């Protein structure tokens, strides 16, 4: 995995308005069927993991601190709502 490219792509998705952050917004996107890819920090609690495990959206665990580095804030949960960004991030993770 190319971490620098992944960090940059996550940042671009956020600036483009295609990435939402936080557990509440991610849950909201899941219920609305908008979340295509859920990004979770490895350090996220087991409760949050269970809450966000749903059909229809792939869940990916990222190395601890990667989301924080990409978004410049202490963020543990994010969701992508754009198929193009989701596909590009999946490529980085393969």
C-alpha positions as CSV (number, residue, x, y, z in Angstrom):
1,X,0.0,0.0,0.0
2,X,1.3,3.4,-1.0
3,X,0.5,5.4,2.1
4,X,1.3,8.8,0.7
5,X,-1.0,8.3,-2.3
6,X,-3.7,7.0,-0.1
7,X,-3.4,9.9,2.3
8,X,-3.6,12.4,-0.6
9,X,-6.6,10.7,-2.2
10,X,-8.5,10.7,1.1
11,X,-7.8,14.4,1.5
12,X,-8.9,15.1,-2.1
13,X,-12.2,13.2,-1.5
14,X,-12.8,15.3,1.7
15,X,-12.2,18.6,-0.2
16,X,-14.5,17.4,-3.0
17,X,-17.3,16.8,-0.5
18,X,-17.3,13.0,-1.2
19,X,-16.1,11.9,2.2
20,X,-18.0,12.4,5.4
21,X,-16.4,12.0,8.8
22,X,-17.6,10.8,12.2
23,X,-19.7,8.0,13.4
24,X,-23.0,9.9,13.3
25,X,-22.6,11.0,9.7
26,X,-21.4,7.6,8.6
27,X,-24.4,5.9,10.2
28,X,-26.7,8.5,8.5
29,X,-25.1,7.6,5.1
30,X,-25.5,3.9,5.8
31,X,-29.2,4.3,6.5
32,X,-29.7,6.4,3.4
33,X,-27.8,3.9,1.3
34,X,-25.1,6.5,0.3
35,X,-22.1,5.0,2.0
36,X,-20.1,2.9,-0.5
37,X,-16.9,2.4,1.5
38,X,-16.3,2.9,5.3
39,X,-12.9,3.7,6.5
40,X,-12.1,2.8,10.1
41,X,-9.0,3.4,12.1
42,X,-7.6,0.2,13.7
43,X,-8.0,1.8,17.1
44,X,-11.8,2.3,16.8
45,X,-13.8,0.7,19.6
46,X,-15.5,-2.7,19.2
47,X,-18.9,-1.0,19.8
48,X,-18.3,1.3,16.9
49,X,-17.2,-1.6,14.7
50,X,-20.4,-3.5,15.4
51,X,-22.6,-0.4,14.9
52,X,-21.1,0.3,11.4
53,X,-21.1,-3.3,10.1
54,X,-23.9,-3.4,7.6
55,X,-24.6,-4.9,4.2
56,X,-24.1,-2.7,1.1
57,X,-20.9,-0.9,2.2
58,X,-17.4,-2.4,2.4
59,X,-15.6,-1.7,5.7
60,X,-11.8,-1.2,5.6
61,X,-9.5,-0.9,8.5
62,X,-6.6,1.5,8.1
63,X,-3.4,1.7,10.0
64,X,-3.7,3.7,13.2
65,X,-3.3,7.4,12.6
66,X,-3.7,7.3,8.8
67,X,-7.1,9.0,8.8
68,X,-5.8,11.6,11.2
69,X,-2.8,12.3,8.9
70,X,-5.0,12.5,5.8
71,X,-7.6,14.8,7.3
72,X,-5.6,16.8,9.9
73,X,-7.9,16.0,12.8
74,X,-8.5,13.2,15.3
75,X,-10.8,11.2,13.1
76,X,-11.5,7.4,13.5
77,X,-14.4,6.9,11.2
78,X,-15.2,8.2,7.6
79,X,-17.4,7.1,4.7
80,X,-17.1,7.6,1.0
81,X,-20.2,8.4,-1.0
82,X,-18.6,8.5,-4.4
83,X,-18.0,5.3,-6.5
84,X,-15.0,6.7,-8.2
85,X,-13.1,7.6,-5.1
86,X,-14.2,4.4,-3.4
87,X,-12.7,2.4,-6.3
88,X,-9.5,4.3,-6.3
89,X,-9.0,3.8,-2.6
90,X,-9.7,0.1,-2.9
91,X,-6.9,-0.1,-5.6
92,X,-4.5,1.5,-3.1
93,X,-5.5,-1.0,-0.4
94,X,-5.0,-4.1,-2.7
